[in-house]
Amino acid sequence: MTYIITRLCRDCVDTGCVAVCPVDCIYEHNGEDRAQFPNQLYINSDECIDCGACEPECPWQAIFEEVSVPSVFTDDTPLNYAIKDIADQFKVAQHKKIQHPNADQIAENKQKWGWDG
């Protein structure tokens, strides 16, 4: 089992999760194919040790244990797994301190992606 970063991270890319990951398994795409791999973070399932440290650190509430990924985000699970096949197009994300979203921004982002959780 692993943790999955969902599309709730897209274009938000808060790296608080990166700062707490003890094994540096959270990646960003640095390749050209933005259609397949949009601007968000991804977890390498082979490297994730299921510690769960990343989940509460995500201010966008975009990270879920694989078995708990909401059905609206089921396509995000194979997307996280796919990074292993082209690992040379990914690099470990660097932590950058940015302003966290407020509750209204979080709710708006969830609504944008069709989730009312």
Secondary structure as UniProt FT lines:
FT   STRAND          3..5
FT   HELIX           7..9
FT   TURN            10..12
FT   HELIX           16..20
FT   TURN            22..23
FT   STRAND          26..29
FT   TURN            34..36
FT   STRAND          41..43
FT   TURN            45..47
FT   HELIX           54..57
FT   TURN            59..60
FT   STRAND          63..65
FT   HELIX           66..68
FT   HELIX           71..73
FT   TURN            74..75
FT   HELIX           76..82
FT   HELIX           83..89
FT   STRAND          90..92
FT   HELIX           103..112
FT   TURN            113..114
//
